[in-house]
């Protein structure tokens, strides 16, 4: 029996069935074929999405950890401002990872804290995190892992001098102290977003590949400092 005859035969069978029987019949005899079609569709969707994503360029990725605003904050204005400051084009991406909460006290650490810690680790190990904005306790939590860039090597001299009294020093793997984070109390972070921390600090991940954009982002946040 060729395909045309087979299709005609199946049509005749279905013609005299109730809708309930038709559904049962199609599922019972064609579920394997339907599953193959579904798998093929998913594979094509994954491939297509991957190829489409490759046409985009990630300019900057940051993580906001331990925002205490109770859901009242919004990073949309910050995103818009950074896109303008970095002169982003249509296919340039700035990623802001929000909703991360990390309790550095191991005795009270929750499953949510462990999940946030796992996400941060995955972002860092995958080279997908440039900036961390968080409280001092979280900065200290990672200080022995050589996690941060020395801000003396990143910031322009004039900006470094302007922010010198707002720097947070941590110990590196050699036991030396380095300026690894800067307080954002005098920055536009709170006015731009409503993010609440006491106080917020910005640290740059040592493995970042986007130093120019990171520098521009810091300059944007402190654009009104000292005015």
PyMOL commands that set and color helices and strands:
alter all, ss='L'
color gray80, all
select helices_A, chain A and resi 3-15+19-53+76-85+111-125+136-141+143-145+151-154+157-166+189-193+211-221
alter helices_A, ss='H'
color red, helices_A
select strands_A, chain A and resi 57-65+92-100+131-134+167-171+177-183+201-204
alter strands_A, ss='S'
color yellow, strands_A
deselect
rebuild
show_as cartoon
